[in-house]
């Protein structure tokens, strides 16, 4: 089984910000992001389109 030093639950804007924060301190650490979206991303607000 694989192990990851960083695990983020959820794949929204907060997860993207968390990944950026991790990358600021650890460029090489593996990150596992787990999320489940019921709808395609086009249903999101315009603020998330750049992510």
C-alpha distance matrix in Angstrom:
0.0 3.8 6.6 10.0 13.4 15.0 14.3 17.4 18.3 21.0 21.9 25.6 28.0 26.7 23.2 24.9 26.9 23.9 22.3 25.7 26.0 22.7 23.8 27.1 25.6 22.4 22.7 19.6 16.9 14.2 14.8 13.0 15.9 15.9 19.3 21.3 24.8 27.4 29.8 29.8 30.2 33.9 34.6 33.7 36.4 37.6 36.1 32.6 33.7 33.3 29.6
3.8 0.0 3.8 6.7 10.3 11.9 11.8 15.0 16.5 19.1 19.7 23.3 25.3 24.0 20.4 21.8 23.8 20.8 18.9 22.2 22.6 19.2 20.1 23.5 22.0 18.8 19.0 15.9 13.2 10.4 11.3 10.1 13.4 14.2 17.8 20.3 23.6 26.5 28.6 28.3 28.2 32.0 32.8 31.6 34.2 35.1 33.4 30.0 31.1 30.3 26.7
6.6 3.8 0.0 3.8 6.8 8.9 9.4 13.0 14.9 18.0 18.9 22.2 23.9 22.2 18.7 20.3 21.7 18.5 16.9 20.1 20.0 16.6 17.9 21.0 19.2 16.2 17.1 14.2 11.0 8.9 9.6 9.0 12.5 13.8 17.5 20.4 23.8 26.9 29.0 28.8 28.4 32.1 32.8 31.2 33.4 34.4 32.4 29.1 30.5 29.6 25.9
10.0 6.7 3.8 0.0 3.8 5.4 6.6 10.2 12.8 15.7 16.4 19.5 20.8 18.9 15.5 16.9 18.1 14.9 13.3 16.4 16.2 12.8 14.2 17.3 15.7 12.9 13.8 11.4 7.9 5.8 6.2 6.5 10.1 12.1 15.9 19.2 22.2 25.6 27.4 27.0 26.2 29.9 30.6 28.7 30.6 31.4 29.2 26.0 27.6 26.5 22.8
13.4 10.3 6.8 3.8 0.0 3.8 6.8 10.3 13.4 16.4 17.2 19.8 20.5 18.2 15.2 16.5 16.9 13.4 12.2 14.9 14.0 10.5 12.4 14.9 12.8 10.3 12.2 10.4 6.6 6.4 6.8 8.4 11.5 14.0 17.5 21.1 23.9 27.5 29.1 28.7 27.4 31.1 31.6 29.4 30.9 31.6 29.0 26.1 28.0 26.6 23.0
15.0 11.9 8.9 5.4 3.8 0.0 3.8 6.6 10.1 12.9 13.7 16.1 16.8 14.4 11.4 13.0 13.5 9.9 9.1 12.2 11.5 8.4 10.8 13.5 12.1 10.3 12.0 11.1 7.5 6.6 4.9 6.3 8.5 11.2 14.4 18.1 20.7 24.3 25.9 25.5 24.1 27.7 28.1 25.7 27.2 28.0 25.3 22.5 24.6 23.3 19.7
14.3 11.8 9.4 6.6 6.8 3.8 0.0 3.8 6.6 9.7 11.1 13.8 15.2 13.0 9.9 12.3 13.4 10.1 9.8 13.4 13.1 10.7 13.2 16.1 15.3 13.7 15.1 14.2 10.7 8.8 5.9 4.8 6.0 7.8 11.0 14.6 17.5 20.9 22.8 22.8 21.7 25.4 25.5 23.4 25.2 26.4 24.0 21.1 23.2 22.6 18.8
17.4 15.0 13.0 10.2 10.3 6.6 3.8 0.0 3.8 6.3 7.8 10.2 11.7 9.5 6.5 9.5 10.7 7.9 8.3 12.0 12.0 10.7 13.2 15.9 15.9 14.9 16.1 16.0 12.9 11.1 7.4 6.2 4.8 6.3 8.6 12.3 14.7 18.2 19.8 20.0 18.6 22.3 22.1 19.9 21.5 22.9 20.5 17.7 20.1 19.7 16.0
18.3 16.5 14.9 12.8 13.4 10.1 6.6 3.8 0.0 3.8 6.8 9.4 11.7 9.8 7.6 11.1 12.6 10.4 11.4 14.9 15.1 14.3 16.8 19.3 19.5 18.7 19.8 19.6 16.6 14.4 10.7 8.4 6.0 5.1 6.2 9.5 12.1 15.3 17.4 18.2 17.3 20.9 20.3 18.4 20.4 22.3 20.3 17.5 20.0 20.4 16.8
21.0 19.1 18.0 15.7 16.4 12.9 9.7 6.3 3.8 0.0 3.8 6.0 9.0 8.0 6.3 9.5 11.6 10.5 11.5 14.6 15.5 15.4 17.5 19.9 20.8 20.3 20.9 21.1 18.5 16.2 12.4 10.3 6.8 5.6 4.4 7.3 9.0 12.4 14.0 14.8 13.7 17.3 16.6 14.6 16.7 18.8 17.1 14.1 16.7 17.5 14.1
21.9 19.7 18.9 16.4 17.2 13.7 11.1 7.8 6.8 3.8 0.0 3.8 7.0 7.5 5.3 7.2 10.2 10.1 10.2 13.0 14.8 14.9 16.2 18.8 20.2 19.6 19.5 20.0 17.9 15.6 12.0 10.2 6.5 6.4 4.9 7.5 8.3 11.9 12.7 12.5 10.9 14.5 14.5 12.4 14.6 16.2 14.6 11.3 13.4 14.1 10.6
25.6 23.3 22.2 19.5 19.8 16.1 13.8 10.2 9.4 6.0 3.8 0.0 3.8 5.5 5.3 6.5 8.9 10.0 10.9 12.8 14.6 15.6 16.9 18.9 20.8 20.8 20.8 21.8 20.1 18.3 14.6 13.5 9.9 10.1 8.1 9.8 9.2 12.4 12.4 12.2 9.8 12.9 12.5 9.8 11.4 13.0 11.2 8.2 10.9 11.9 8.8
28.0 25.3 23.9 20.8 20.5 16.8 15.2 11.7 11.7 9.0 7.0 3.8 0.0 3.8 5.4 5.1 6.3 8.6 9.9 10.7 12.5 14.3 15.4 16.8 19.1 19.7 19.7 21.4 20.1 18.9 15.5 15.3 12.1 13.1 11.7 13.6 12.8 15.8 15.3 14.6 11.6 14.0 13.8 10.4 10.8 11.6 8.9 6.6 9.8 10.0 7.3
26.7 24.0 22.2 18.9 18.2 14.4 13.0 9.5 9.8 8.0 7.5 5.5 3.8 0.0 3.8 5.4 5.1 6.1 8.6 9.9 10.5 12.3 14.2 15.4 17.2 18.0 18.7 20.4 18.5 17.7 14.2 14.2 11.3 12.5 11.8 14.3 14.4 17.5 17.7 17.5 14.9 17.5 17.0 13.7 14.0 15.1 12.1 10.3 13.6 13.4 10.5
23.2 20.4 18.7 15.5 15.2 11.4 9.9 6.5 7.6 6.3 5.3 5.3 5.4 3.8 0.0 3.8 5.4 4.9 6.2 8.6 9.8 10.4 12.2 14.2 15.7 15.8 16.3 17.4 15.5 14.2 10.6 10.4 7.7 9.4 9.5 12.6 13.3 16.9 17.4 17.0 14.6 17.8 17.8 14.8 15.9 16.8 14.2 11.6 14.3 13.8 10.3
24.9 21.8 20.3 16.9 16.5 13.0 12.3 9.5 11.1 9.5 7.2 6.5 5.1 5.4 3.8 0.0 3.8 5.4 5.1 6.3 8.7 9.9 10.6 12.5 14.8 14.9 14.7 16.4 15.2 14.2 11.2 11.8 9.5 11.9 11.9 14.8 14.9 18.4 18.2 17.0 14.1 16.9 17.6 14.5 15.2 15.3 12.5 9.9 12.0 10.8 7.3
26.9 23.8 21.7 18.1 16.9 13.5 13.4 10.7 12.6 11.6 10.2 8.9 6.3 5.1 5.4 3.8 0.0 3.8 5.4 5.1 6.2 8.7 9.8 10.7 13.0 14.1 14.5 16.8 15.7 15.6 12.8 14.0 12.1 14.6 14.8 17.7 17.9 21.3 21.1 20.2 17.1 19.6 20.0 16.5 16.4 16.4 13.0 11.4 14.0 12.3 9.6
23.9 20.8 18.5 14.9 13.4 9.9 10.1 7.9 10.4 10.5 10.1 10.0 8.6 6.1 4.9 5.4 3.8 0.0 3.8 5.4 5.0 6.2 8.6 9.9 11.2 11.9 13.1 14.8 13.0 13.0 10.1 11.5 10.2 12.9 13.9 17.3 18.3 21.8 22.3 21.7 19.0 22.0 22.2 19.0 19.3 19.7 16.5 14.5 17.1 15.7 12.5
22.3 18.9 16.9 13.3 12.2 9.1 9.8 8.3 11.4 11.5 10.2 10.9 9.9 8.6 6.2 5.1 5.4 3.8 0.0 3.8 5.4 5.1 6.1 8.6 10.2 9.9 10.2 11.8 10.4 10.2 7.6 9.7 9.0 12.4 13.9 17.3 18.4 22.1 22.4 21.3 18.7 21.7 22.5 19.6 20.3 20.3 17.4 14.9 16.8 14.9 11.6
25.7 22.2 20.1 16.4 14.9 12.2 13.4 12.0 14.9 14.6 13.0 12.8 10.7 9.9 8.6 6.3 5.1 5.4 3.8 0.0 3.8 5.4 5.0 6.2 9.0 9.7 9.7 12.4 12.0 12.6 10.9 13.3 12.7 16.0 17.1 20.4 21.0 24.6 24.4 23.0 20.0 22.6 23.6 20.4 20.4 19.8 16.6 14.8 16.5 13.9 11.3
26.0 22.6 20.0 16.2 14.0 11.5 13.1 12.0 15.1 15.5 14.8 14.6 12.5 10.5 9.8 8.7 6.2 5.0 5.4 3.8 0.0 3.8 5.4 5.2 6.9 8.7 10.1 12.8 12.0 13.3 11.7 14.3 14.0 17.2 18.6 22.0 23.0 26.6 26.7 25.7 22.8 25.5 26.0 22.7 22.6 22.3 18.8 17.3 19.5 17.2 14.5
22.7 19.2 16.6 12.8 10.5 8.4 10.7 10.7 14.3 15.4 14.9 15.6 14.3 12.3 10.4 9.9 8.7 6.2 5.1 5.4 3.8 0.0 3.8 5.4 5.4 5.8 7.6 9.7 8.3 9.8 8.7 11.8 12.4 15.9 18.0 21.6 23.1 26.8 27.3 26.3 23.8 26.8 27.5 24.4 24.8 24.7 21.5 19.5 21.4 19.2 16.2
23.8 20.1 17.9 14.2 12.4 10.8 13.2 13.2 16.8 17.5 16.2 16.9 15.4 14.2 12.2 10.6 9.8 8.6 6.1 5.0 5.4 3.8 0.0 3.8 5.3 4.9 4.8 7.8 8.0 9.8 9.6 13.0 13.8 17.5 19.5 23.0 24.2 28.0 28.1 26.6 23.9 26.7 27.9 24.9 25.3 24.6 21.6 19.5 20.8 18.2 15.4
27.1 23.5 21.0 17.3 14.9 13.5 16.1 15.9 19.3 19.9 18.8 18.9 16.8 15.4 14.2 12.5 10.7 9.9 8.6 6.2 5.2 5.4 3.8 0.0 3.8 6.0 6.8 10.4 10.9 13.3 13.1 16.5 17.1 20.7 22.4 25.9 26.9 30.6 30.6 29.1 26.1 28.7 29.8 26.5 26.4 25.5 22.2 20.7 22.2 19.3 17.0
25.6 22.0 19.2 15.7 12.8 12.1 15.3 15.9 19.5 20.8 20.2 20.8 19.1 17.2 15.7 14.8 13.0 11.2 10.2 9.0 6.9 5.4 5.3 3.8 0.0 3.8 6.5 9.3 9.4 12.4 12.8 16.3 17.6 21.1 23.3 27.0 28.5 32.2 32.5 31.3 28.6 31.4 32.4 29.2 29.2 28.7 25.3 23.7 25.4 22.7 20.1
22.4 18.8 16.2 12.9 10.3 10.3 13.7 14.9 18.7 20.3 19.6 20.8 19.7 18.0 15.8 14.9 14.1 11.9 9.9 9.7 8.7 5.8 4.9 6.0 3.8 0.0 3.8 5.7 5.8 9.1 10.3 14.0 15.9 19.5 22.2 25.9 27.6 31.3 31.8 30.5 28.1 31.1 32.3 29.4 29.9 29.4 26.4 24.3 25.7 23.0 20.2
22.7 19.0 17.1 13.8 12.2 12.0 15.1 16.1 19.8 20.9 19.5 20.8 19.7 18.7 16.3 14.7 14.5 13.1 10.2 9.7 10.1 7.6 4.8 6.8 6.5 3.8 0.0 3.8 6.1 8.8 10.4 14.2 15.9 19.7 22.2 25.8 27.2 31.0 31.2 29.5 27.0 29.9 31.5 28.7 29.3 28.5 25.7 23.5 24.3 21.5 18.9
19.6 15.9 14.2 11.4 10.4 11.1 14.2 16.0 19.6 21.1 20.0 21.8 21.4 20.4 17.4 16.4 16.8 14.8 11.8 12.4 12.8 9.7 7.8 10.4 9.3 5.7 3.8 0.0 3.8 6.4 9.2 12.8 15.4 19.0 21.9 25.4 27.3 31.0 31.4 29.8 27.8 30.9 32.5 30.1 31.1 30.5 28.0 25.4 26.1 23.6 20.7
16.9 13.2 11.0 7.9 6.6 7.5 10.7 12.9 16.6 18.5 17.9 20.1 20.1 18.5 15.5 15.2 15.7 13.0 10.4 12.0 12.0 8.3 8.0 10.9 9.4 5.8 6.1 3.8 0.0 3.8 6.4 10.0 12.8 16.3 19.4 23.0 25.2 28.9 29.8 28.6 26.8 30.1 31.4 29.0 30.2 30.1 27.5 24.7 25.9 23.8 20.5
14.2 10.4 8.9 5.8 6.4 6.6 8.8 11.1 14.4 16.2 15.6 18.3 18.9 17.7 14.2 14.2 15.6 13.0 10.2 12.6 13.3 9.8 9.8 13.3 12.4 9.1 8.8 6.4 3.8 0.0 3.8 6.7 9.9 13.2 16.5 19.9 22.3 25.9 26.9 25.8 24.4 27.8 29.1 27.0 28.6 28.8 26.5 23.4 24.5 22.8 19.3
14.8 11.3 9.6 6.2 6.8 4.9 5.9 7.4 10.7 12.4 12.0 14.6 15.5 14.2 10.6 11.2 12.8 10.1 7.6 10.9 11.7 8.7 9.6 13.1 12.8 10.3 10.4 9.2 6.4 3.8 0.0 3.8 6.4 9.8 13.0 16.6 18.9 22.6 23.7 22.8 21.3 24.8 25.8 23.7 25.3 25.8 23.5 20.4 21.8 20.4 16.8
13.0 10.1 9.0 6.5 8.4 6.3 4.8 6.2 8.4 10.3 10.2 13.5 15.3 14.2 10.4 11.8 14.0 11.5 9.7 13.3 14.3 11.8 13.0 16.5 16.3 14.0 14.2 12.8 10.0 6.7 3.8 0.0 3.8 6.5 10.0 13.4 16.1 19.7 21.2 20.6 19.7 23.4 24.1 22.4 24.5 25.4 23.5 20.1 21.6 20.8 17.1
15.9 13.4 12.5 10.1 11.5 8.5 6.0 4.8 6.0 6.8 6.5 9.9 12.1 11.3 7.7 9.5 12.1 10.2 9.0 12.7 14.0 12.4 13.8 17.1 17.6 15.9 15.9 15.4 12.8 9.9 6.4 3.8 0.0 3.8 6.6 10.2 12.6 16.3 17.6 17.2 16.2 20.0 20.5 18.7 20.9 22.0 20.2 16.8 18.5 18.2 14.4
15.9 14.2 13.8 12.1 14.0 11.2 7.8 6.3 5.1 5.6 6.4 10.1 13.1 12.5 9.4 11.9 14.6 12.9 12.4 16.0 17.2 15.9 17.5 20.7 21.1 19.5 19.7 19.0 16.3 13.2 9.8 6.5 3.8 0.0 3.8 7.1 10.2 13.5 15.5 15.8 15.5 19.3 19.4 18.1 20.7 22.4 21.0 17.6 19.3 19.8 16.1
19.3 17.8 17.5 15.9 17.5 14.4 11.0 8.6 6.2 4.4 4.9 8.1 11.7 11.8 9.5 11.9 14.8 13.9 13.9 17.1 18.6 18.0 19.5 22.4 23.3 22.2 22.2 21.9 19.4 16.5 13.0 10.0 6.6 3.8 0.0 3.7 6.5 9.9 11.9 12.6 12.5 16.3 15.9 14.9 17.8 19.8 18.8 15.4 17.2 18.3 15.0
21.3 20.3 20.4 19.2 21.1 18.1 14.6 12.3 9.5 7.3 7.5 9.8 13.6 14.3 12.6 14.8 17.7 17.3 17.3 20.4 22.0 21.6 23.0 25.9 27.0 25.9 25.8 25.4 23.0 19.9 16.6 13.4 10.2 7.1 3.7 0.0 3.8 6.5 9.1 10.5 11.5 15.0 14.3 14.1 17.4 19.8 19.4 16.2 17.7 19.5 16.5
24.8 23.6 23.8 22.2 23.9 20.7 17.5 14.7 12.1 9.0 8.3 9.2 12.8 14.4 13.3 14.9 17.9 18.3 18.4 21.0 23.0 23.1 24.2 26.9 28.5 27.6 27.2 27.3 25.2 22.3 18.9 16.1 12.6 10.2 6.5 3.8 0.0 3.8 5.5 7.1 8.3 11.5 10.6 10.8 14.3 16.9 17.1 14.0 15.2 17.6 15.2
27.4 26.5 26.9 25.6 27.5 24.3 20.9 18.2 15.3 12.4 11.9 12.4 15.8 17.5 16.9 18.4 21.3 21.8 22.1 24.6 26.6 26.8 28.0 30.6 32.2 31.3 31.0 31.0 28.9 25.9 22.6 19.7 16.3 13.5 9.9 6.5 3.8 0.0 3.8 7.1 9.4 11.7 10.2 11.5 15.1 18.0 18.8 16.1 17.1 20.0 18.0
29.8 28.6 29.0 27.4 29.1 25.9 22.8 19.8 17.4 14.0 12.7 12.4 15.3 17.7 17.4 18.2 21.1 22.3 22.4 24.4 26.7 27.3 28.1 30.6 32.5 31.8 31.2 31.4 29.8 26.9 23.7 21.2 17.6 15.5 11.9 9.1 5.5 3.8 0.0 3.8 6.5 8.1 6.9 8.9 12.6 15.2 16.6 14.1 14.5 17.6 16.3
29.8 28.3 28.8 27.0 28.7 25.5 22.8 20.0 18.2 14.8 12.5 12.2 14.6 17.5 17.0 17.0 20.2 21.7 21.3 23.0 25.7 26.3 26.6 29.1 31.3 30.5 29.5 29.8 28.6 25.8 22.8 20.6 17.2 15.8 12.6 10.5 7.1 7.1 3.8 0.0 3.8 5.5 6.2 8.2 11.8 13.6 15.2 12.4 11.9 15.0 13.9
30.2 28.2 28.4 26.2 27.4 24.1 21.7 18.6 17.3 13.7 10.9 9.8 11.6 14.9 14.6 14.1 17.1 19.0 18.7 20.0 22.8 23.8 23.9 26.1 28.6 28.1 27.0 27.8 26.8 24.4 21.3 19.7 16.2 15.5 12.5 11.5 8.3 9.4 6.5 3.8 0.0 3.8 5.3 5.6 8.9 10.2 11.6 8.7 8.2 11.3 10.3
33.9 32.0 32.1 29.9 31.1 27.7 25.4 22.3 20.9 17.3 14.5 12.9 14.0 17.5 17.8 16.9 19.6 22.0 21.7 22.6 25.5 26.8 26.7 28.7 31.4 31.1 29.9 30.9 30.1 27.8 24.8 23.4 20.0 19.3 16.3 15.0 11.5 11.7 8.1 5.5 3.8 0.0 3.8 5.4 8.0 8.9 11.4 9.5 8.1 11.7 12.0
34.6 32.8 32.8 30.6 31.6 28.1 25.5 22.1 20.3 16.6 14.5 12.5 13.8 17.0 17.8 17.6 20.0 22.2 22.5 23.6 26.0 27.5 27.9 29.8 32.4 32.3 31.5 32.5 31.4 29.1 25.8 24.1 20.5 19.4 15.9 14.3 10.6 10.2 6.9 6.2 5.3 3.8 0.0 3.8 6.7 9.1 11.4 10.0 10.0 13.7 13.8
33.7 31.6 31.2 28.7 29.4 25.7 23.4 19.9 18.4 14.6 12.4 9.8 10.4 13.7 14.8 14.5 16.5 19.0 19.6 20.4 22.7 24.4 24.9 26.5 29.2 29.4 28.7 30.1 29.0 27.0 23.7 22.4 18.7 18.1 14.9 14.1 10.8 11.5 8.9 8.2 5.6 5.4 3.8 0.0 3.8 6.5 8.0 6.6 7.6 11.1 11.0
36.4 34.2 33.4 30.6 30.9 27.2 25.2 21.5 20.4 16.7 14.6 11.4 10.8 14.0 15.9 15.2 16.4 19.3 20.3 20.4 22.6 24.8 25.3 26.4 29.2 29.9 29.3 31.1 30.2 28.6 25.3 24.5 20.9 20.7 17.8 17.4 14.3 15.1 12.6 11.8 8.9 8.0 6.7 3.8 0.0 3.8 5.4 6.0 7.3 10.5 11.3
37.6 35.1 34.4 31.4 31.6 28.0 26.4 22.9 22.3 18.8 16.2 13.0 11.6 15.1 16.8 15.3 16.4 19.7 20.3 19.8 22.3 24.7 24.6 25.5 28.7 29.4 28.5 30.5 30.1 28.8 25.8 25.4 22.0 22.4 19.8 19.8 16.9 18.0 15.2 13.6 10.2 8.9 9.1 6.5 3.8 0.0 3.8 5.4 5.3 8.0 10.0
36.1 33.4 32.4 29.2 29.0 25.3 24.0 20.5 20.3 17.1 14.6 11.2 8.9 12.1 14.2 12.5 13.0 16.5 17.4 16.6 18.8 21.5 21.6 22.2 25.3 26.4 25.7 28.0 27.5 26.5 23.5 23.5 20.2 21.0 18.8 19.4 17.1 18.8 16.6 15.2 11.6 11.4 11.4 8.0 5.4 3.8 0.0 3.8 5.7 7.0 8.3
32.6 30.0 29.1 26.0 26.1 22.5 21.1 17.7 17.5 14.1 11.3 8.2 6.6 10.3 11.6 9.9 11.4 14.5 14.9 14.8 17.3 19.5 19.5 20.7 23.7 24.3 23.5 25.4 24.7 23.4 20.4 20.1 16.8 17.6 15.4 16.2 14.0 16.1 14.1 12.4 8.7 9.5 10.0 6.6 6.0 5.4 3.8 0.0 3.8 5.5 5.4
33.7 31.1 30.5 27.6 28.0 24.6 23.2 20.1 20.0 16.7 13.4 10.9 9.8 13.6 14.3 12.0 14.0 17.1 16.8 16.5 19.5 21.4 20.8 22.2 25.4 25.7 24.3 26.1 25.9 24.5 21.8 21.6 18.5 19.3 17.2 17.7 15.2 17.1 14.5 11.9 8.2 8.1 10.0 7.6 7.3 5.3 5.7 3.8 0.0 3.8 5.5
33.3 30.3 29.6 26.5 26.6 23.3 22.6 19.7 20.4 17.5 14.1 11.9 10.0 13.4 13.8 10.8 12.3 15.7 14.9 13.9 17.2 19.2 18.2 19.3 22.7 23.0 21.5 23.6 23.8 22.8 20.4 20.8 18.2 19.8 18.3 19.5 17.6 20.0 17.6 15.0 11.3 11.7 13.7 11.1 10.5 8.0 7.0 5.5 3.8 0.0 3.8
29.6 26.7 25.9 22.8 23.0 19.7 18.8 16.0 16.8 14.1 10.6 8.8 7.3 10.5 10.3 7.3 9.6 12.5 11.6 11.3 14.5 16.2 15.4 17.0 20.1 20.2 18.9 20.7 20.5 19.3 16.8 17.1 14.4 16.1 15.0 16.5 15.2 18.0 16.3 13.9 10.3 12.0 13.8 11.0 11.3 10.0 8.3 5.4 5.5 3.8 0.0
